[in-house]
């Protein structure tokens, strides 16, 4: 059973049964048949359908934003922003994607040789709860334009959002089976991956879940793209624009109430400004209010589930027990819902929980570093490698850091983010493969070589 539970109150407002074996089989048949249909329709038709989907997302903005807020606690203004981003990504992909998928002309002895990009078939997408619409659209838009269909196994705590997504695809005129929502258990996921009609797999989630799925996909001889979270460093040198860095640092840590894979989770600050940065960061964090996420005055909502809050509290407790100092006390808020007050830590040692583990919520550890070498050592000292931010006015230093930070993306004088124009994905335990942009749009394709004799 999948349940919709309001994290602001703890009350259940919906429940959904698992799909049975016959429904799973029907979903596979629908998705496989739709694959043939959209391949034959051609890329221009697929681009038109993406534009229609963007229009329907815009038309349902308020309803979808409210649904996400009720189901996983996202502040309502951020929920609206998520729907707008989904619509914009569909439009950008429809506009630029056909050029990105143009056959690649190859220099070879055979004149006219080229590489074509063709879809692989139905893709099984195992999606998380933290961005219920964006996670699906981020993957779907480029994959669909490239000629694939999708079966979505969404997170168990956002079934209403998953249902709404499937419905809006129908409203947009997408052929039946282009996106199918399936509520299934873990053993059924394994059977789906093994099914010959599934062309490939993508998963966004924990390291453990991603490696399990990757193993199943490998056993079935199928490609997988993994986005498994991160512990992104936000590195501030003394010559940085201090006020801009602090402002975006606070925003980057508390986006989606701190529940984002690609967001600042560790703050590395040069020693000469570390005390001032910590004071300013704490002051900015204190100004954030938390409460009913449907109330626009609140920038923080609850955490999405009770077990997630308990886990974050355990990490905070172990970090403090391990020697971290509390610059801003926070933690579990008593009362209805799963609220968690922001916390800021300093004096974090290399072996501290806050240095080694991903903190999925509003806890911010601040590290002081002496020089560029120490900044790199701390930044690269985790198993993760999703993204990083580097703040400096020194262009040479920025280039050195860009080349040396172990991450799928490096943002100079800005906060990390995903965008339809650029590729998104990580290295190390943050996963492999890319979504979005010219690189990501070819991930779920057969790069078919054509040799002209």
N, C-alpha and C positions, 0 to 999 in steps of 0.2 A: 504494500500500500504506500503510495506517495501522498504526503500531507502538506497542505499549505497552512503555515503557522505564522501569525503576525508577531515578529520579534519585538515589537514595541509594547505588546501586551501579554504575549505568551499564549494567546487564544487561537485555537484552530478555526479556520473559516472554509476549509475545503478538503476533500480527500478523493483520491483517484486510484482505482484498482490497477493492478498490473495487466498488461495485455497478455492474452493466452497464446498458445502455440499456433493456432489457426490465424490469429491476427498478426503475429510475427511473420508467418509465411506470406500472408497477403501483402504486408508492408514491403517485403523483399521483392515480390512480383511487381508491385506498383512502381517501386523505385527503379527496378531494372527496365521496365517498359518505358518509363519516363525518360530514362537515359537515351534509349534509341530515338525517342521523339525529339528531344532537345538537340541531339547531335544533328539530326536531319534538318532541323529548323535553321541552323546556322548561327553565327556569332552576332549578326546584326539583330536578329530576333531576340536572342538572349539578352542583348544590351537593352532593347526596348522593354523587356519584362523586368529588368532591374530598375529601370526608370519608373515603371508602374508601381513596383514594390516601394520605391522611395516615396511616391505620392501617397500611398496608403499608410505608410508609417507616419508621415506628417499628419495625415487626417486623423489618426488615432492617438496622437501624441499625448493628450491629457489622460486618456483612458489607460494607455500602456504605462505611462509614468506612475500613475496612482497604483496600478496593479503591482509593479515592481516594488514600490515603497511599502505596500501592505505585505508583500510576500517575503521580502528579504531585508527590509529596513532601510533602504537607500534614501537619503534625503531627497525630497521631492524635486528640488531644483537640479540636483545631479541626475535624477531619473529622467527629467525632461531633456537634459543635455545628452544622455545616452541615446535616446530615440533620435534626436537631431543628428547625432554622429552616425547612427546606423543609416539614416536616409542619405546623408552626405556621402557616405562610403559607397552606397549603391550607385549614386550619380557619378562619382569620380571613377569608379570601376567601369561603368558603362561608357564613359567618355574616353578614358585613357587605355583601358584594358585591351581593346582590339589592336592598338598599336603595339602594346607589350607582347601580344601573342602572334605578331606577324612572323612568318617563317624566317628563320635565320639563314641568310645566304652564306655558303661555305666556300672558302678558297680551296680548290682541289683540282686534280687533273681532269675531273669530269665536269664540263661546263654546265652551270645551272644547278649544281647540287645544293641541297638545303636541308634544314632540320625543321620539321613541322611539330607543333604542340597539340596533342589530342587528349581529350579526357580519358580517365581510367575506368569510369563506371560509378556505381553508387558508392559513396564514401560514408563510413560509419563515424559519426562525430560524437564523442563523449565529452559533454560540456559541463562547466561548473556553475555555481549559483551566484557568484559575486557580480557579474554583469549579464543578467539573464538574456537580454536581447543582443547586446553588442558581441558577446562571445560567439554567438551563432552567426550573426551577419558578417563579422570580421572574417570568419573562415568561409562562409557560404558564398559571398558576392564574387570574389575572384575564382573560386573553384567552379561555380556555376557558369560563369562566363567562359571558362576554359573547356566546358563541356561535361560537367559531372552533375549527378544528383546527390541527395543527402538523406541519410537516416540519422535522426538526432536521438541519442539517449541523454536526456538532460538530467540535471541534479535532482535528487529526490525531494528537496525542499522548495523547488520552484515549478511544480507541475502546471499551475495555472498560467504562468508565463509561457511555458512550452506549448500549451494548448492555443494560447492567443497567437503565437508565432505561426503555427500551422494554419490557423484560420486566416490571418492576414495574407498569407501566400495565396490562398484560394481567392480572396477578395481582389488581389492584384492580377488575377488571370493566369497565374502560373499553372502549367499542365499538372494534372493529378499525379502525385508521386514525386514531384521535384524536391519537396521537403516533406518527410514523414516523421512524426513524433512517436517514439516508442517508449513506453514505460516497462522496463524489463529489469530482472535481477542480474547479479554478476555472472552466474553460470550461463545465462542466455546471451550475455555479451560475448563470452568466449565462443559460443556456437555461431553467432553472427559473424565474428571475425573469420571463422573457418569456412563460412559459406562461400561457394565459388562466385556468387553474384556480387559480393562485396569487393570493390576494386582496391580500396585502401582505407586507412584509419587515421583519425586525428584525435588527440586528447589534450585537454587542458585540465590540470589538476595537480595532485601531490606527486612527489618524486616516486613514492612507492607505487601509486596507482599507474603512473606513466610507465614505469619499468615493467610492471606486470602486463600492461596492454602491449608494450613493445615486444615482449617475449612471445605473446600469443600471435601478434602480427608476423614476427619473424618466422615462427613455426609454420605459419600459413603461407610464407613467401610473399608477404605483402608490405608495401611501403607504409611507414607511419611517420607522422609529424607530431612532436611532443612539445608542449609548453607547460613547464612544471614549476613555475614560481621562481622566486628569487629573493635576494637580500641586497638590493641595489644600493651602492655607495653614493653619497652626495658629498663631493669633495670640494672644500672651500679654502682657497689660498688667501693669504693676507692682502693681496693686491686686487681681490675681487670687488665687484660692486656690492658692498656689504648689505645695504638695505634691500636691494633686489634679491640677493641670495637668501636672506632671512625670510622674506615674504614668500618666496617660492618654496623654501624648505618646509615651512609650516603647511603650505597648501599641498605639497607633494606627499608628506607623511600622512595627512588626514583625509585625502581623497577617498571617497567611498567608505568613510569611517575607518580608514587604514586597512581595508580589506581588498587589496589589489596586488596582483602578482608584480606588475611593472610599476613600482612607485618607490620613492626613497625610503629605505628602512634603516640605513646606518649613516650617520652624519660625521664626516671626517673633516676636522677644522684645524688650520695651522695654529700652533701654540700661542703665537702673539695675539691672536684675536679670539681664541677659544672661549675665554671667560665672557667677553662681550657678546659673542655669538650665542652662548648658552643663555645668558640673561635675556637677550632679545627674542630668542626662540621660545623660551618659557613664557615671556610676556605675550607673544603672539598666540601661543597655544591656550593660555588662560582666557583669551578673548573668544575662543570657540565655545559655543553653547551646544549642549546636547539635550535631546528631548524628542517629542513626537515628530517623526520625520516628515509627516504631512504638513507641519507648521514651517513655513518658509524662513522663519527667523533662526532656525537651528541648522548649523553646519555639520553636525554629527548626529547620526542615528544610532540605533542599537547595533550590536553584533548580530549576525544572522541566526545563530543557534545557541542554545544553552551550552552545548558541549564545546563549541568554539570559544565561548567566553571563559569557561572553566580551564580550557587548555592554555589560553593566553594568560590568565591569572597565575597559573602554575609556572609558566615561563618567567613572568615578572617576579614572582616570589623567589625562584631559583637564581635569577640574575642578581637580586639584592643580597641573597644569602651568599652568593659567590663573590661579593665585594663591590658591586656597583653602588654608586651613591645616588640618592634620590634628589633630583633637582626640582621635580614637580611630582607630587604624590598623586597617584591615580589608581584605577583598578575597578573591580566589580562594584556596581551601584545597586544598593538594595532597593527592592520594590518590584513592580511589574516589569516584564520585558527583560531584555538581555543587554542592558546598557553597561558601558565600560568607560570610565573617565580617563582622559589622556594622561600618560605618564612620561616623564623625561628622566633619563639616566645619564650619569657621567662616571668617570673613573672605571671604564669597562675594560677589563683585561682580555687578552687574546683568547683565553680559554673559557671566558664567560658565556653563559647561555645566550645573552643578547648579542654576542659577537659571532656565535657559531650557528645559531638556529634562525629560521625565518620567523619573524614576529608578525603575525597576520592580524593586525589591529593597532590601535593608537598608542603604541609604546615606541619612544624614540631614544635610542642610545647615541650619545655624542662622544666621539673619540678625538683626542688632541694628537697631532703629529708634528714632528720636528722639521722634516724636510720632505722633498718629493719622493725619495726612496722609501721612507717610512709610510707615506701616504699610499704608495703602490702596494707595499707589503700588507697593510691593513685591508685595502680595497680588494685585493686578490686572495685574501686569507679565508675564504669560505668555499664551500662546494658549489656555490651558485655562480651564474654568469649570464644574467638576463640583460640588464642595462646598467648604466652609470651616468652620473652628472658630474661635470668638472667646471668649477668656477675660478677663472683667472683672466686677467687682462693681458697676460704674457702669451703671445701667439706661439712662440717656440715651445713654451712649456705645454700649452694646450695640445700641440701636435705630438709631443713626447707622450703625454698622458693618453691621448687618443690611441696611440700605437701600442701602449703597454698595459692598459686596463683590460682585464679578461672579461669581455662581455659581448653580447650580440649587438649592442648599440651603445654609443657614447654621445651624450648631449653636452655641448659646450655652452656654458652660461644660460642654461635653461633646465627645466625639469623634464624627466623622462616621460614619454607618452607613446601611444600608438597612433598612426595616421595612415590613411588609405594610400598616400603617395610613396611611403617608404616601407621597406621590409621590416618584419617584426619576428623576433625569435631569439633564442639564447644558445649558450654553450654550457659545457660541464653538466652539472645536475639540473640545470634549468631546461635541458632538453636539446632537441635538434630539429632542423627544418625551419622553414620560413613561411609566414603568411604576409599578405598585402604587398603592394608595390610590384615593380617589374620582376623582382626575384621571386616573391611569394606566389605570383599568379601561375608560375610554371611548376610548382611543387607537385600538384596532383595531375600531371600530364605525362603522357608517353612522348618523349623527345624522339620522334621518328626521323631517322636519317633517310633522305631520298637521294639516290645516286643516279645521275643521268648519263647513260652510256652513249 
